[in-house]
Structure formats: structure tokens, C-alpha cells
């Protein structure tokens, strides 16, 4: 299953929701990985602090996004 938190407007809570959802799923026994596409990389930093066992990858281009998503 893949969950996507997306919106073209900044400051609407995408990173916050993604991190909370990822940690909650991890805590309930799911295998979780986060692909952070935001230039600020907030999700990557927050995940590392909240639950270091969750795999985090980043991507800057659509091609990198597809490649990382397939690997995960």
C-alpha cells in the first residue's frame, strides 16, 4: 500500500501528517518507509528523531522519485 500526502500549497500539514501516520503504522507493526520529496526535508528530519527504524529516502526529480519508490 502506498499513501501520498500531496498539495501544491505549502504549510497545509503534509509533512506533519506523513510523519505521524508513518510512526503510527510502524508502532502497529507495519513495515514503513518514507519518501520525502519536499525541498525542506522536514519529514526526513522528524522521522529520524521520532523513529530511527523507519527507512527514509529523498528525491529531487520525477525520475528519482520513481526509482526510489520502486526500490522501497
C-alpha positions in Angstrom: 0.0 0.0 0.0 1.2 3.5 -0.8 -0.1 6.6 0.9 0.6 10.0 -0.6 0.3 13.3 1.2 0.4 16.0 -1.5 -0.8 19.5 -2.1 0.7 22.3 -4.2 0.3 24.8 -1.3 2.9 24.9 1.5 2.0 24.9 5.2 -1.0 22.7 5.0 0.4 19.9 7.1 1.6 17.3 4.6 4.9 16.6 6.4 3.2 16.6 9.8 0.6 14.1 8.6 3.1 11.9 6.8 5.3 11.6 9.8 2.5 10.9 12.3 1.0 8.4 10.0 4.3 6.6 9.4 5.1 6.4 13.1 1.6 5.2 14.0 1.8 2.5 11.3 5.3 1.4 12.5 4.1 1.3 16.1 1.2 -1.0 15.0 3.6 -3.5 13.3 3.6 -2.4 9.7 6.7 -2.1 7.6 7.0 1.6 6.8 9.3 3.7 4.5 9.0 7.4 3.8 10.0 9.0 0.5 10.5 12.7 1.2 10.1 14.9 -1.9 10.0 18.3 -0.1 12.9 20.6 -0.6 12.9 21.4 3.1 13.3 17.7 4.0 11.2 18.3 7.2 9.8 14.7 7.1 13.3 13.2 6.9 14.5 15.1 10.0 11.3 14.5 12.0 11.2 10.7 11.2 14.9 10.3 12.2 14.0 11.9 15.6 10.7 10.1 16.2 11.5 6.6 14.9 15.0 5.9 13.6 14.0 2.4 12.4 11.8 3.8 9.7 13.5 3.9 6.3 13.7 7.3 4.8 14.7 8.2 1.2 14.7 11.5 -0.6 14.3 12.5 -4.2 14.5 15.8 -6.2 13.4 14.8 -9.7 10.4 12.8 -11.0 12.9 10.2 -12.2 14.5 9.9 -8.8 11.0 9.7 -7.2 10.0 6.7 -9.5 13.3 5.0 -8.9 13.2 5.4 -5.1 9.6 4.4 -4.9 10.3 1.2 -6.9 13.2 0.3 -4.6 11.2 0.8 -1.5 
